[in-house]
Structure formats: C-alpha cells, structure tokens
Amino acid sequence: MASMSGGVTASGDAYEGVSWDILGQRYTLKQASEHSMAWECLLPPEAFVPPHLHRDQDEFFWILEGELEVELDGATQTAAPGDLVRLPMKVPHAFLNRSGAPVRMLAWVAPAGRTRAFFEKASGVSEPDQVVRLAAEHGIEFVPHPKA
C-alpha cells in the first residue's frame, strides 16, 4: 500500500470511490495508507459487532450522530456525538446501536493492517459465520463474550 496522499475527501464522498456493505452496516472509505485507514460508518438501529480484538492495531471511533453502546474489556459505556472511543490493540471490544436511530461515526485503525482487504472480502456477505472466518484471516479475532 502506498503512502497517504494529501487532500480533502468531501462530506458524502468516498476516498477512491470505495464503500462496503457488511451485514447491513455501511462503511465508506475516507483515507487509506499503510499507516492508517479511516472510514465513515453508518449503523442502523440494533446493528452490532460482537466481541473481537485486533492483535496489531489500535482502533478509534469519533461519534458524529446518535449514541453507541461500547463494551471494552467487559465494561460498557455509551458514546454520544463528539465523543472519541479509544480501543487499544489486543483488548476485546464490541459495540451495539440500541438508540433506536442510526449512528454515524468516523472510525479508523493504525496501522492499516489488512482491514481494507477484510472489508473488500466481507462486503455483501450475508452469513455472519463467513464474516467471522474472513475477519480471522485478516487479523481480526472474534472472542467469547466475557460474561458468557
């Protein structure tokens, strides 16, 4: 992957025209380089991602609209517009939109790792088990819920 190019990715636009739909969640690429990757995420009500971790990446969410329930290492917090969620590498985390309205956020990882390749493979896949398998192949490990 090349170094990051400078410029503006306008509101409503996708970097390089790239977006993905994964299990009803919309991810719009905003920036990509070997050092980081950013995307806008639109989560409909009741959308969730179960507990998982990134072995080699820190992940961040900046909440733009709505409220997101975030579980980090077994503790649950609610993130609202303007809040930044910090998800350290190797620490299990999950998130759920229980707000009854869509959640829009800017998410990013550093370094980029194989996140873009995962999104490309998982886009349009309708079976959650297949998404979990693809995630594992790209450095994202789903883990049992800590309360299970």
Secondary structure as UniProt FT lines:
FT   TURN            11..12
FT   HELIX           15..17
FT   STRAND          19..22
FT   TURN            23..24
FT   STRAND          25..32
FT   STRAND          37..43
FT   TURN            45..46
FT   STRAND          48..54
FT   STRAND          58..65
FT   STRAND          68..72
FT   TURN            73..74
FT   STRAND          75..79
FT   TURN            81..82
FT   STRAND          84..87
FT   TURN            89..90
FT   STRAND          93..96
FT   STRAND          103..110
FT   TURN            113..114
FT   HELIX           115..122
FT   TURN            123..124
FT   HELIX           128..137
FT   TURN            138..139
FT   STRAND          140..142
FT   TURN            146..147
//
